[in-house]
Amino acid sequence: MTDIKLDETDGYTGKSMAGELTVNRWLDWTARAAVVFVFAALVVIGVAVIPRLLPLDSIHKLLMIAARIANVLFLSLVAATTITRLVPIQKSKGIEPRISALLGTFLCTTLALLPKAELGPVWSVASTMLILVGTSLSFVVLRWLGKSFSIFAEARRLVTEGPYRIVRHPLYLCEGVALVGVTLQVLSPLAVLIAIAAVTVQCRRMINEEAILKVAFPEYRAYAANTAFLIPTKLSRFFTGSNPL
């Protein structure tokens, strides 16, 4: 997913710009329909898998079902949020940001096609817990991001509260936690290579998004200067509601 978060402003005026925005709205709704279709299909697949985990005869199975449900809820929220999101006011140019966004979104799903690794009970529970925690937190962050959500690097609305007080890209951080758990469950040289490639692409996405943020919203520079990029350094901001130092 993406952490782009810009507010709609009145900075674009004039008939020529109004015409451009009309065209962009058509393209935007086409993109929305595509995202909703893909993620709705993933929701259906995720729901279909849940009955296969029954009966609940172990703690591990309970955690697996909880992780599956969390994933279904997250994918459902992606589809629902795509419908209600704001119209972008700024988009990245060129093919590379779009390719990076698509690869970052779907590359890690290829891990589901790999055979399960033979893990002991401890590692099995640990990997499932990572998926459950990462996916659940991703749901929370995406709910906070709300109408600013986007797959591609697009400027919509500035969000600096909640999880965005802690790091500038909390959604990527939470998805990374889940990615570690998924990689452990299919642990192999190929799985590690896919995970490394996914992380590399996600880093590129964050760079592309920050470039758009700095152009479209100058105040983002001050926010970025006082907020960690990806690794939390001042968790107290989230709990105390204090302003960045």
Accessible surface in RSA format (square Angstrom, percent):
REM  Atomic radii and reference values for relative SASA: ProtOr
REM  Chains: A
REM  Algorithm: Lee & Richards
REM  Probe-radius: 1.40
REM  Slices: 20
REM RES _ NUM      All-atoms   Total-Side   Main-Chain    Non-polar    All polar
REM                ABS   REL    ABS   REL    ABS   REL    ABS   REL    ABS   REL
RES MET A   1    11.14   5.8   9.56   6.3   1.58   3.8   9.56   8.1   1.58   2.1
RES THR A   2     0.00   0.0   0.00   0.0   0.00   0.0   0.00   0.0   0.00   0.0
RES ASP A   3     0.07   0.1   0.00   0.0   0.07   0.2   0.07   0.2   0.00   0.0
RES ILE A   4     0.00   0.0   0.00   0.0   0.00   0.0   0.00   0.0   0.00   0.0
RES LYS A   5     0.07   0.0   0.07   0.0   0.00   0.0   0.00   0.0   0.07   0.1
RES LEU A   6     0.12   0.1   0.12   0.1   0.00   0.0   0.12   0.1   0.00   0.0
RES ASP A   7    60.13  42.1  60.13  59.8   0.00   0.0   4.35  10.2  55.78  55.6
RES GLU A   8    74.61  42.8  57.84  43.8  16.76  39.9  18.83  36.4  55.78  45.5
RES THR A   9    70.35  50.0  45.89  46.5  24.46  58.3  46.44  62.4  23.91  36.2
RES ASP A  10   134.97  94.5 117.13 116.6  17.85  42.2  41.08  96.7  93.90  93.6
RES GLY A  11    64.58  79.6   0.00   N/A  64.58  79.6  36.23  99.4  28.35  63.5
RES TYR A  12    79.29  37.0  59.19  33.7  20.10  52.3  48.55  36.5  30.74  37.9
RES THR A  13   109.35  77.8  85.78  87.0  23.58  56.2  61.25  82.3  48.11  72.7
RES GLY A  14    50.19  61.9   0.00   N/A  50.19  61.9  36.76 100.9  13.43  30.1
RES LYS A  15   193.28  94.3 177.15 108.7  16.13  38.4 123.24 110.9  70.04  74.6
RES SER A  16   102.07  86.3  78.19 104.4  23.88  55.0  61.32 130.6  40.75  57.1
RES MET A  17    51.47  26.7  50.46  33.4   1.01   2.4  47.00  40.0   4.47   5.9
RES ALA A  18    54.64  50.2  47.89  73.9   6.76  15.4  52.32  73.7   2.32   6.2
RES GLY A  19    37.32  46.0   0.00   N/A  37.32  46.0  35.17  96.5   2.15   4.8
RES GLU A  20    91.56  52.6  84.93  64.3   6.63  15.8  30.01  58.1  61.54  50.2
RES LEU A  21    41.32  23.0  41.32  29.6   0.00   0.0  41.32  29.0   0.00   0.0
RES THR A  22    73.95  52.6  73.55  74.6   0.40   1.0  49.04  65.9  24.92  37.7
RES VAL A  23    88.38  58.2  87.35  79.1   1.02   2.5  88.38  76.8   0.00   0.0
RES ASN A  24    34.77  24.0  34.71  33.5   0.06   0.1   0.59   1.4  34.19  33.0
RES ARG A  25   110.13  46.2 110.01  56.1   0.11   0.3  33.96  46.4  76.17  46.2
RES TRP A  26   184.57  74.1 182.08  88.1   2.48   5.8 163.02  86.9  21.54  35.0
RES LEU A  27   104.05  57.9  99.54  71.2   4.51  11.3  99.72  70.0   4.32  11.6
RES ASP A  28     1.71   1.2   0.91   0.9   0.80   1.9   0.87   2.0   0.84   0.8
RES TRP A  29   130.19  52.2 126.63  61.3   3.56   8.4 108.68  57.9  21.51  34.9
RES THR A  30    93.90  66.8  86.50  87.7   7.40  17.6  67.59  90.8  26.31  39.8
RES ALA A  31    31.49  29.0  24.54  37.9   6.94  15.8  31.11  43.8   0.38   1.0
RES ARG A  32     7.49   3.1   7.49   3.8   0.00   0.0   2.23   3.1   5.26   3.2
RES ALA A  33    63.10  58.0  50.90  78.5  12.20  27.8  59.08  83.2   4.02  10.6
RES ALA A  34    56.00  51.5  46.89  72.4   9.11  20.7  55.45  78.1   0.55   1.5
RES VAL A  35    19.37  12.7  16.81  15.2   2.56   6.2  19.37  16.8   0.00   0.0
RES VAL A  36    36.29  23.9  36.29  32.9   0.00   0.0  36.29  31.5   0.00   0.0
RES PHE A  37   152.69  76.4 147.41  91.3   5.28  13.7 151.70  92.0   0.99   2.8
RES VAL A  38    56.43  37.1  54.19  49.1   2.24   5.4  56.01  48.7   0.42   1.1
RES PHE A  39     4.45   2.2   4.45   2.8   0.00   0.0   4.45   2.7   0.00   0.0
RES ALA A  40    43.00  39.5  39.48  60.9   3.52   8.0  42.31  59.6   0.68   1.8
RES ALA A  41    42.53  39.1  35.10  54.2   7.42  16.9  41.41  58.3   1.12   3.0
RES LEU A  42    50.89  28.3  48.26  34.5   2.63   6.6  48.26  33.9   2.63   7.1
RES VAL A  43    25.75  16.9  25.75  23.3   0.00   0.0  25.75  22.4   0.00   0.0
RES VAL A  44   101.22  66.6  98.07  88.8   3.15   7.6 100.29  87.1   0.93   2.5
RES ILE A  45   104.05  59.2 101.80  75.8   2.26   5.4 104.02  74.9   0.03   0.1
RES GLY A  46     7.11   8.8   0.00   N/A   7.11   8.8   6.96  19.1   0.15   0.3
RES VAL A  47    74.85  49.3  74.31  67.3   0.53   1.3  74.31  64.6   0.53   1.4
RES ALA A  48    56.11  51.6  39.30  60.6  16.82  38.3  48.50  68.3   7.61  20.2
RES VAL A  49    27.00  17.8  27.00  24.4   0.00   0.0  27.00  23.5   0.00   0.0
RES ILE A  50    33.00  18.8  33.00  24.6   0.00   0.0  33.00  23.8   0.00   0.0
RES PRO A  51    80.12  58.4  69.63  63.5  10.49  38.1  70.09  57.9  10.04  62.4
RES ARG A  52   188.18  79.0 155.33  79.2  32.85  78.2  61.78  84.4 126.41  76.6
RES LEU A  53    21.63  12.0  21.11  15.1   0.51   1.3  21.63  15.2   0.00   0.0
RES LEU A  54    95.98  53.5  79.16  56.6  16.82  42.3  79.32  55.7  16.66  44.8
RES PRO A  55    92.45  67.4  89.21  81.3   3.25  11.8  92.38  76.3   0.07   0.5
RES LEU A  56    89.85  50.0  57.32  41.0  32.53  81.8  57.41  40.3  32.44  87.3
RES ASP A  57   101.47  71.1  63.24  62.9  38.23  90.4  42.16  99.2  59.31  59.1
RES SER A  58    52.48  44.3  36.56  48.8  15.92  36.7  43.91  93.5   8.57  12.0
RES ILE A  59   122.02  69.4 118.30  88.1   3.71   9.0 118.40  85.3   3.62   9.8
RES HIS A  60    51.53  28.2  49.80  34.6   1.73   4.4  31.83  32.8  19.70  22.9
RES LYS A  61    56.37  27.5  56.37  34.6   0.00   0.0  36.07  32.5  20.30  21.6
RES LEU A  62    87.98  49.0  87.95  62.9   0.03   0.1  87.95  61.8   0.03   0.1
RES LEU A  63    28.89  16.1  28.83  20.6   0.06   0.1  28.89  20.3   0.00   0.0
RES MET A  64    43.74  22.7  41.82  27.7   1.92   4.6  37.12  31.6   6.62   8.8
RES ILE A  65    16.09   9.2  16.09  12.0   0.00   0.0  16.09  11.6   0.00   0.0
RES ALA A  66    34.71  31.9  27.23  42.0   7.48  17.0  32.07  45.2   2.65   7.0
RES ALA A  67     6.96   6.4   6.20   9.6   0.76   1.7   6.48   9.1   0.48   1.3
RES ARG A  68    80.68  33.9  79.26  40.4   1.43   3.4  11.42  15.6  69.26  42.0
RES ILE A  69    77.81  44.3  77.43  57.7   0.38   0.9  77.81  56.0   0.00   0.0
RES ALA A  70    11.73  10.8   7.72  11.9   4.00   9.1  11.10  15.6   0.63   1.7
RES ASN A  71    52.01  35.9  52.01  50.3   0.00   0.0   7.26  17.5  44.75  43.3
RES VAL A  72    17.50  11.5  17.50  15.8   0.00   0.0  17.50  15.2   0.00   0.0
RES LEU A  73    92.71  51.6  91.48  65.4   1.23   3.1  91.50  64.3   1.20   3.2
RES PHE A  74    14.34   7.2  14.34   8.9   0.00   0.0  14.34   8.7   0.00   0.0
RES LEU A  75    18.54  10.3  18.54  13.3   0.00   0.0  18.54  13.0   0.00   0.0
RES SER A  76    42.68  36.1  36.91  49.3   5.77  13.3  31.25  66.6  11.43  16.0
RES LEU A  77    27.05  15.1  23.93  17.1   3.12   7.8  26.72  18.8   0.33   0.9
RES VAL A  78     0.00   0.0   0.00   0.0   0.00   0.0   0.00   0.0   0.00   0.0
RES ALA A  79    12.01  11.0  12.01  18.5   0.00   0.0  12.01  16.9   0.00   0.0
RES ALA A  80    52.79  48.5  46.66  72.0   6.13  14.0  50.79  71.5   2.00   5.3
RES THR A  81     9.34   6.6   6.42   6.5   2.92   7.0   4.92   6.6   4.42   6.7
RES THR A  82     0.00   0.0   0.00   0.0   0.00   0.0   0.00   0.0   0.00   0.0
RES ILE A  83    86.73  49.4  82.85  61.7   3.88   9.3  82.85  59.7   3.88  10.5
RES THR A  84    77.09  54.8  62.24  63.1  14.84  35.4  60.35  81.1  16.74  25.3
RES ARG A  85    11.65   4.9   6.04   3.1   5.61  13.4   0.00   0.0  11.65   7.1
RES LEU A  86    36.96  20.6  33.92  24.3   3.04   7.6  36.96  26.0   0.00   0.0
RES VAL A  87    18.05  11.9  17.09  15.5   0.97   2.3  17.09  14.8   0.97   2.6
RES PRO A  88     5.68   4.1   0.85   0.8   4.83  17.6   0.85   0.7   4.83  30.0
RES ILE A  89    27.14  15.4  15.08  11.2  12.05  29.1  17.12  12.3  10.01  27.2
RES GLN A  90    46.57  26.0  40.62  29.7   5.95  14.2   5.85  12.5  40.72  30.9
RES LYS A  91    55.98  27.3  46.93  28.8   9.05  21.5  31.09  28.0  24.89  26.5
RES SER A  92     8.81   7.4   6.86   9.2   1.95   4.5   5.38  11.5   3.43   4.8
RES LYS A  93   182.45  89.0 161.21  98.9  21.24  50.6 107.25  96.5  75.20  80.1
RES GLY A  94    49.78  61.4   0.00   N/A  49.78  61.4  39.01 107.1  10.77  24.1
RES ILE A  95   119.67  68.1 113.06  84.2   6.61  15.9 114.21  82.2   5.46  14.8
RES GLU A  96    65.82  37.8  63.56  48.1   2.27   5.4  59.53 115.1   6.29   5.1
RES PRO A  97    16.52  12.0  13.81  12.6   2.71   9.9  14.14  11.7   2.39  14.8
RES ARG A  98    78.50  33.0  78.41  40.0   0.09   0.2  27.64  37.8  50.86  30.8
RES ILE A  99    83.95  47.8  83.12  61.9   0.83   2.0  83.89  60.4   0.06   0.2
RES SER A 100     9.94   8.4   9.08  12.1   0.86   2.0   0.86   1.8   9.08  12.7
RES ALA A 101     2.45   2.3   2.45   3.8   0.00   0.0   2.45   3.5   0.00   0.0
RES LEU A 102    82.30  45.8  80.69  57.7   1.61   4.0  80.97  56.9   1.33   3.6
RES LEU A 103    80.98  45.1  79.93  57.2   1.05   2.6  80.98  56.9   0.00   0.0
RES GLY A 104     4.17   5.1   0.00   N/A   4.17   5.1   0.00   0.0   4.17   9.3
RES THR A 105     8.46   6.0   0.47   0.5   7.99  19.0   0.54   0.7   7.92  12.0
RES PHE A 106    63.14  31.6  60.47  37.5   2.67   6.9  60.76  36.8   2.38   6.8
RES LEU A 107    38.70  21.6  35.41  25.3   3.29   8.3  38.70  27.2   0.00   0.0
RES CYS A 108    43.62  33.0  39.48  44.0   4.14   9.7   3.68   9.3  39.95  43.1
RES THR A 109    63.67  45.3  51.65  52.4  12.02  28.7  46.32  62.2  17.35  26.2
RES THR A 110    48.73  34.7  46.81  47.5   1.91   4.6  47.24  63.5   1.49   2.3
RES LEU A 111     0.07   0.0   0.07   0.1   0.00   0.0   0.07   0.1   0.00   0.0
RES ALA A 112    84.66  77.8  50.83  78.4  33.83  77.0  58.88  82.9  25.78  68.3
RES LEU A 113   151.48  84.4 119.75  85.7  31.73  79.8 124.08  87.1  27.39  73.7
RES LEU A 114    31.43  17.5  23.83  17.0   7.60  19.1  23.96  16.8   7.47  20.1
RES PRO A 115   113.76  82.9  97.64  89.0  16.12  58.6 109.43  90.4   4.32  26.9
RES LYS A 116   129.12  63.0 106.28  65.2  22.84  54.4  88.74  79.9  40.38  43.0
RES ALA A 117    29.23  26.9   8.34  12.9  20.89  47.5  16.98  23.9  12.24  32.4
RES GLU A 118   176.74 101.5 144.78 109.5  31.96  76.1  67.15 129.9 109.59  89.5
RES LEU A 119    50.65  28.2  22.19  15.9  28.45  71.5  25.14  17.7  25.50  68.6
RES GLY A 120    35.61  43.9   0.00   N/A  35.61  43.9  26.68  73.2   8.93  20.0
RES PRO A 121   111.74  81.4 103.03  93.9   8.71  31.6 111.07  91.7   0.66   4.1
RES VAL A 122   116.64  76.8 111.10 100.6   5.54  13.4 115.45 100.3   1.19   3.2
RES TRP A 123   148.21  59.5 148.21  71.7   0.00   0.0 119.38  63.7  28.83  46.8
RES SER A 124    19.25  16.3  18.12  24.2   1.13   2.6   6.69  14.3  12.56  17.6
RES VAL A 125    50.19  33.0  50.19  45.4   0.00   0.0  50.19  43.6   0.00   0.0
RES ALA A 126    36.59  33.6  29.73  45.9   6.86  15.6  35.77  50.4   0.82   2.2
RES SER A 127     0.01   0.0   0.01   0.0   0.00   0.0   0.00   0.0   0.01   0.0
RES THR A 128     0.98   0.7   0.98   1.0   0.00   0.0   0.98   1.3   0.00   0.0
RES MET A 129    75.31  39.0  75.21  49.8   0.09   0.2  69.06  58.7   6.25   8.3
RES LEU A 130    59.43  33.1  58.93  42.2   0.50   1.2  59.43  41.7   0.00   0.0
RES ILE A 131    23.99  13.7  23.99  17.9   0.00   0.0  23.99  17.3   0.00   0.0
RES LEU A 132    33.40  18.6  33.40  23.9   0.00   0.0  33.40  23.5   0.00   0.0
RES VAL A 133    62.55  41.2  59.52  53.9   3.04   7.3  62.55  54.4   0.00   0.0
RES GLY A 134     0.00   0.0   0.00   N/A   0.00   0.0   0.00   0.0   0.00   0.0
RES THR A 135     9.13   6.5   7.12   7.2   2.01   4.8   3.90   5.2   5.23   7.9
RES SER A 136    43.34  36.6  39.12  52.2   4.22   9.7  33.05  70.4  10.29  14.4
RES LEU A 137    83.14  46.3  83.07  59.4   0.07   0.2  83.07  58.3   0.07   0.2
RES SER A 138     1.90   1.6   1.90   2.5   0.00   0.0   1.07   2.3   0.83   1.2
RES PHE A 139    65.05  32.5  65.05  40.3   0.00   0.0  65.05  39.4   0.00   0.0
RES VAL A 140    80.92  53.2  78.13  70.7   2.79   6.7  79.79  69.3   1.13   3.1
RES VAL A 141     5.35   3.5   5.35   4.8   0.00   0.0   5.35   4.7   0.00   0.0
RES LEU A 142     0.06   0.0   0.00   0.0   0.06   0.2   0.00   0.0   0.06   0.2
RES ARG A 143   153.91  64.6 147.88  75.4   6.03  14.4  37.22  50.9 116.69  70.7
RES TRP A 144   119.32  47.9 100.22  48.5  19.10  44.9 100.07  53.4  19.25  31.2
RES LEU A 145     0.00   0.0   0.00   0.0   0.00   0.0   0.00   0.0   0.00   0.0
RES GLY A 146    13.89  17.1   0.00   N/A  13.89  17.1  13.89  38.1   0.00   0.0
RES LYS A 147    96.37  47.0  95.95  58.9   0.42   1.0  39.97  36.0  56.40  60.1
RES SER A 148     0.00   0.0   0.00   0.0   0.00   0.0   0.00   0.0   0.00   0.0
RES PHE A 149     0.00   0.0   0.00   0.0   0.00   0.0   0.00   0.0   0.00   0.0
RES SER A 150     0.67   0.6   0.67   0.9   0.00   0.0   0.00   0.0   0.67   0.9
RES ILE A 151     5.98   3.4   5.40   4.0   0.58   1.4   5.40   3.9   0.58   1.6
RES PHE A 152    52.01  26.0  52.01  32.2   0.00   0.0  52.01  31.5   0.00   0.0
RES ALA A 153     5.05   4.6   3.00   4.6   2.05   4.7   3.00   4.2   2.05   5.4
RES GLU A 154    11.87   6.8  11.87   9.0   0.00   0.0   1.14   2.2  10.73   8.8
RES ALA A 155     0.00   0.0   0.00   0.0   0.00   0.0   0.00   0.0   0.00   0.0
RES ARG A 156     0.00   0.0   0.00   0.0   0.00   0.0   0.00   0.0   0.00   0.0
RES ARG A 157    73.74  31.0  73.74  37.6   0.00   0.0  21.79  29.8  51.95  31.5
RES LEU A 158    47.34  26.4  28.85  20.6  18.49  46.5  28.85  20.3  18.49  49.8
RES VAL A 159    14.97   9.9  11.84  10.7   3.14   7.6  14.97  13.0   0.00   0.0
RES THR A 160    39.42  28.0  33.47  33.9   5.94  14.2  12.07  16.2  27.35  41.3
RES GLU A 161    84.37  48.4  84.37  63.8   0.00   0.0  48.42  93.7  35.95  29.3
RES GLY A 162     7.56   9.3   0.00   N/A   7.56   9.3   4.56  12.5   3.00   6.7
RES PRO A 163    15.10  11.0  14.84  13.5   0.26   0.9  14.84  12.2   0.26   1.6
RES TYR A 164     0.00   0.0   0.00   0.0   0.00   0.0   0.00   0.0   0.00   0.0
RES ARG A 165    29.48  12.4  28.03  14.3   1.45   3.4   5.08   6.9  24.40  14.8
RES ILE A 166    25.92  14.8  23.76  17.7   2.17   5.2  23.89  17.2   2.04   5.5
RES VAL A 167     1.48   1.0   1.48   1.3   0.00   0.0   1.48   1.3   0.00   0.0
RES ARG A 168    27.66  11.6  27.66  14.1   0.00   0.0   0.00   0.0  27.66  16.8
RES HIS A 169     0.10   0.1   0.10   0.1   0.00   0.0   0.10   0.1   0.00   0.0
RES PRO A 170     5.83   4.3   5.83   5.3   0.00   0.0   5.83   4.8   0.00   0.0
RES LEU A 171     0.00   0.0   0.00   0.0   0.00   0.0   0.00   0.0   0.00   0.0
RES TYR A 172    11.41   5.3   2.74   1.6   8.67  22.6   3.14   2.4   8.27  10.2
RES LEU A 173    48.73  27.1  46.40  33.2   2.33   5.9  48.27  33.9   0.46   1.2
RES CYS A 174    11.35   8.6  10.87  12.1   0.49   1.1   0.49   1.2  10.87  11.7
RES GLU A 175    32.44  18.6  27.59  20.9   4.85  11.5  24.18  46.8   8.25   6.7
RES GLY A 176    26.75  33.0   0.00   N/A  26.75  33.0  25.04  68.7   1.71   3.8
RES VAL A 177    43.72  28.8  39.95  36.2   3.76   9.1  42.84  37.2   0.88   2.4
RES ALA A 178    14.18  13.0  14.08  21.7   0.10   0.2  14.18  20.0   0.00   0.0
RES LEU A 179    22.35  12.4  19.08  13.7   3.27   8.2  22.06  15.5   0.29   0.8
RES VAL A 180    80.11  52.7  77.45  70.1   2.66   6.4  80.01  69.5   0.11   0.3
RES GLY A 181     0.00   0.0   0.00   N/A   0.00   0.0   0.00   0.0   0.00   0.0
RES VAL A 182    43.16  28.4  43.16  39.1   0.00   0.0  43.16  37.5   0.00   0.0
RES THR A 183    14.57  10.4  14.57  14.8   0.00   0.0  14.26  19.2   0.31   0.5
RES LEU A 184    33.99  18.9  33.99  24.3   0.00   0.0  33.99  23.9   0.00   0.0
RES GLN A 185    25.38  14.2  24.07  17.6   1.31   3.1   7.47  15.9  17.91  13.6
RES VAL A 186     5.36   3.5   3.80   3.4   1.56   3.8   4.04   3.5   1.31   3.6
RES LEU A 187    87.44  48.7  71.10  50.9  16.34  41.1  71.10  49.9  16.34  44.0
RES SER A 188    41.56  35.1  33.24  44.4   8.32  19.2  37.42  79.7   4.14   5.8
RES PRO A 189   114.00  83.1 105.11  95.8   8.89  32.3 112.80  93.1   1.19   7.4
RES LEU A 190    95.22  53.0  92.03  65.8   3.19   8.0  93.26  65.5   1.96   5.3
RES ALA A 191     0.00   0.0   0.00   0.0   0.00   0.0   0.00   0.0   0.00   0.0
RES VAL A 192    59.78  39.3  59.61  54.0   0.17   0.4  59.78  51.9   0.00   0.0
RES LEU A 193   115.69  64.4 111.86  80.0   3.83   9.6 111.86  78.6   3.83  10.3
RES ILE A 194    26.11  14.9  22.71  16.9   3.40   8.2  26.11  18.8   0.00   0.0
RES ALA A 195    12.93  11.9  12.93  20.0   0.00   0.0  12.93  18.2   0.00   0.0
RES ILE A 196    98.23  55.9  96.35  71.8   1.87   4.5  98.04  70.6   0.19   0.5
RES ALA A 197    41.63  38.3  34.97  54.0   6.66  15.1  41.34  58.2   0.29   0.8
RES ALA A 198     2.25   2.1   2.25   3.5   0.00   0.0   2.25   3.2   0.00   0.0
RES VAL A 199    76.85  50.6  75.94  68.7   0.92   2.2  76.83  66.8   0.02   0.1
RES THR A 200    84.90  60.4  79.79  80.9   5.12  12.2  66.15  88.9  18.75  28.3
RES VAL A 201    23.00  15.1  21.54  19.5   1.46   3.5  23.00  20.0   0.00   0.0
RES GLN A 202    24.10  13.5  24.10  17.6   0.00   0.0  15.28  32.5   8.82   6.7
RES CYS A 203    50.35  38.1  50.12  55.9   0.22   0.5  19.61  49.7  30.74  33.1
RES ARG A 204   104.20  43.8 102.66  52.3   1.54   3.7  33.87  46.3  70.33  42.6
RES ARG A 205     4.29   1.8   2.87   1.5   1.43   3.4   3.67   5.0   0.62   0.4
RES MET A 206     3.13   1.6   3.13   2.1   0.00   0.0   3.13   2.7   0.00   0.0
RES ILE A 207    94.39  53.7  90.63  67.5   3.76   9.1  92.91  66.9   1.48   4.0
RES ASN A 208    13.31   9.2   9.82   9.5   3.50   8.4   5.24  12.6   8.08   7.8
RES GLU A 209     2.63   1.5   2.63   2.0   0.00   0.0   0.89   1.7   1.74   1.4
RES GLU A 210    12.57   7.2  12.57   9.5   0.00   0.0   5.61  10.8   6.96   5.7
RES ALA A 211    54.21  49.8  46.36  71.5   7.86  17.9  52.92  74.5   1.29   3.4
RES ILE A 212    17.04   9.7  17.04  12.7   0.00   0.0  17.04  12.3   0.00   0.0
RES LEU A 213     0.11   0.1   0.11   0.1   0.00   0.0   0.11   0.1   0.00   0.0
RES LYS A 214    71.53  34.9  65.23  40.0   6.30  15.0  15.48  13.9  56.05  59.7
RES VAL A 215   106.07  69.8  81.59  73.9  24.49  59.0  87.24  75.8  18.83  51.1
RES ALA A 216    24.33  22.4   0.48   0.7  23.84  54.2   6.10   8.6  18.23  48.3
RES PHE A 217    27.06  13.5  27.06  16.8   0.00   0.0  27.06  16.4   0.00   0.0
RES PRO A 218    94.30  68.7  87.29  79.6   7.01  25.5  87.75  72.4   6.55  40.7
RES GLU A 219   116.23  66.7 108.26  81.9   7.97  19.0  47.40  91.7  68.84  56.2
RES TYR A 220     0.00   0.0   0.00   0.0   0.00   0.0   0.00   0.0   0.00   0.0
RES ARG A 221   141.71  59.5 135.56  69.1   6.15  14.6  50.66  69.2  91.05  55.2
RES ALA A 222    63.62  58.5  54.71  84.4   8.91  20.3  61.74  87.0   1.87   5.0
RES TYR A 223    20.58   9.6  12.34   7.0   8.24  21.4  19.71  14.8   0.87   1.1
RES ALA A 224    15.72  14.5   8.96  13.8   6.75  15.4   9.09  12.8   6.62  17.5
RES ALA A 225    86.93  79.9  43.12  66.5  43.80  99.6  55.66  78.4  31.27  82.8
RES ASN A 226    55.92  38.6  47.83  46.2   8.09  19.5   9.24  22.2  46.68  45.1
RES THR A 227     6.82   4.9   0.27   0.3   6.55  15.6   1.91   2.6   4.91   7.4
RES ALA A 228    20.95  19.3   5.22   8.1  15.73  35.8  17.20  24.2   3.75   9.9
RES PHE A 229    73.28  36.7  67.74  42.0   5.54  14.4  67.74  41.1   5.54  15.9
RES LEU A 230    40.12  22.3  38.78  27.7   1.33   3.4  38.78  27.2   1.33   3.6
RES ILE A 231   117.30  66.8 114.21  85.1   3.10   7.5 114.21  82.2   3.10   8.4
RES PRO A 232    48.18  35.1  30.48  27.8  17.69  64.3  30.62  25.3  17.55 109.1
RES THR A 233   103.52  73.6  66.83  67.8  36.69  87.4  63.37  85.1  40.15  60.7
RES LYS A 234    79.62  38.8  73.62  45.2   6.00  14.3  56.23  50.6  23.39  24.9
RES LEU A 235    97.85  54.5  93.62  67.0   4.23  10.6  93.62  65.7   4.23  11.4
RES SER A 236    67.29  56.9  59.05  78.8   8.24  19.0  41.34  88.0  25.96  36.4
RES ARG A 237    13.90   5.8  13.90   7.1   0.00   0.0   4.41   6.0   9.49   5.8
RES PHE A 238    86.18  43.1  69.00  42.7  17.17  44.7  69.00  41.8  17.17  49.1
RES PHE A 239   159.16  79.6 122.47  75.9  36.70  95.5 126.51  76.7  32.65  93.5
RES THR A 240    95.45  67.9  58.37  59.2  37.08  88.4  65.61  88.1  29.84  45.1
RES GLY A 241    40.66  50.1   0.00   N/A  40.66  50.1  21.77  59.7  18.89  42.3
RES SER A 242    50.90  43.0  41.28  55.1   9.62  22.2  42.23  89.9   8.68  12.2
RES ASN A 243   114.55  79.0 106.96 103.4   7.59  18.3  24.57  59.1  89.98  87.0
RES PRO A 244    56.06  40.9  36.77  33.5  19.29  70.1  36.77  30.4  19.29 119.9
RES LEU A 245   155.26  86.5 118.35  84.7  36.91  92.8 146.22 102.7   9.04  24.3
END  Absolute sums over single chains surface
CHAIN  1 A    12724.6      10993.9       1730.7       9497.9       3226.7
END  Absolute sums over all chains
TOTAL         12724.6      10993.9       1730.7       9497.9       3226.7
